[in-house]
Amino acid sequence: MDSAERTSATGLEAHIRGEHIAASDGISSKDVLVQVFNRERIEESVIVPAVAEPLIVWTLCGDVTVEERLAGEDWSLSEVEKGDFFLTTSPTPYEMRWYGPCTA
């Protein structure tokens, strides 16, 4: 794999392309990290390092098809609509891709 095996929640942003808009850094909560990104509308492939924390994505614009897989395995497909929350987690790195341009 072409990516770090493990990273922290704050380090994950270096592995997925997109514009970092805002974060909860410095806010009193130490249990939750909230970050707002404008991600690419199409991502052909990204290796997501293992992160101890689950990744929760809130889709704010349009419908998206998200696919994930462990190295060498079949893709697992999820249809995500505007307003949906998408939860993903893995103790090992995995590959992710998505497509579905914003139609808002």
C-alpha positions in Angstrom: 0.0 0.0 0.0 1.2 3.5 -0.8 0.1 5.1 2.5 0.9 5.0 6.1 -0.5 2.0 7.9 -1.9 4.0 10.8 -2.6 7.6 11.6 -4.5 9.8 14.1 -7.9 11.4 13.4 -6.1 14.7 12.9 -3.6 13.1 10.5 -6.2 11.5 8.3 -6.8 14.8 6.5 -3.4 14.5 4.8 -4.5 11.3 3.1 -7.8 12.4 1.5 -7.9 15.3 -1.0 -10.1 18.3 -0.3 -10.3 21.8 1.1 -10.2 22.1 4.9 -12.8 24.6 5.8 -13.2 24.5 9.6 -12.3 22.4 12.7 -13.2 22.1 16.4 -9.5 22.5 17.4 -9.2 24.5 20.6 -12.8 23.9 21.6 -13.4 22.5 25.0 -14.4 19.0 23.8 -11.6 16.5 23.9 -13.8 13.5 23.0 -14.9 14.6 19.5 -13.0 16.1 16.6 -15.2 17.9 14.1 -13.7 18.9 10.8 -15.5 20.4 7.7 -14.1 19.6 4.3 -15.1 20.2 0.7 -14.0 16.9 -0.8 -13.4 16.1 -4.5 -16.7 15.1 -6.2 -15.0 12.1 -7.7 -12.2 10.1 -6.0 -10.9 7.2 -8.1 -8.9 5.6 -5.3 -7.5 6.6 -1.9 -5.8 4.4 0.7 -7.3 5.2 4.0 -4.9 4.4 6.9 -6.2 2.6 10.0 -7.5 5.1 12.5 -8.6 4.2 16.0 -11.6 6.4 15.8 -14.5 5.8 13.4 -14.9 8.2 10.5 -18.3 9.8 10.2 -19.1 11.7 7.0 -22.2 13.9 6.7 -23.1 14.4 3.0 -24.3 17.9 2.5 -24.7 18.0 -1.3 -26.1 15.5 -3.8 -26.0 11.8 -3.9 -22.8 9.8 -3.7 -21.8 6.2 -4.4 -19.1 5.1 -2.0 -17.1 1.9 -2.4 -14.6 0.4 0.0 -12.5 -2.7 0.1 -9.6 -4.3 1.9 -6.6 -5.0 -0.3 -7.4 -7.6 -2.9 -11.0 -8.0 -1.9 -14.2 -7.1 -3.7 -15.7 -3.6 -3.5 -18.5 -3.0 -1.0 -20.9 -0.4 -2.3 -23.0 2.1 -0.4 -25.4 4.7 -1.8 -25.3 7.9 0.2 -27.9 10.7 -0.2 -27.8 14.3 0.7 -28.3 14.6 4.5 -27.1 11.0 5.2 -24.4 10.1 7.7 -21.9 7.6 6.4 -19.8 5.6 9.0 -16.7 3.8 8.2 -13.9 2.2 10.4 -11.2 -0.4 10.0 -8.4 -1.7 12.1 -6.3 -2.0 8.9 -5.8 0.3 5.9 -8.4 0.0 3.2 -9.1 1.5 -0.2 -12.0 3.9 -0.8 -13.5 5.6 -3.8 -16.6 7.7 -4.5 -18.4 9.4 -7.3 -21.6 11.4 -7.8 -21.2 15.0 -8.6 -23.1 17.4 -6.4 -26.5 18.2 -7.9 -27.8 20.6 -5.2 
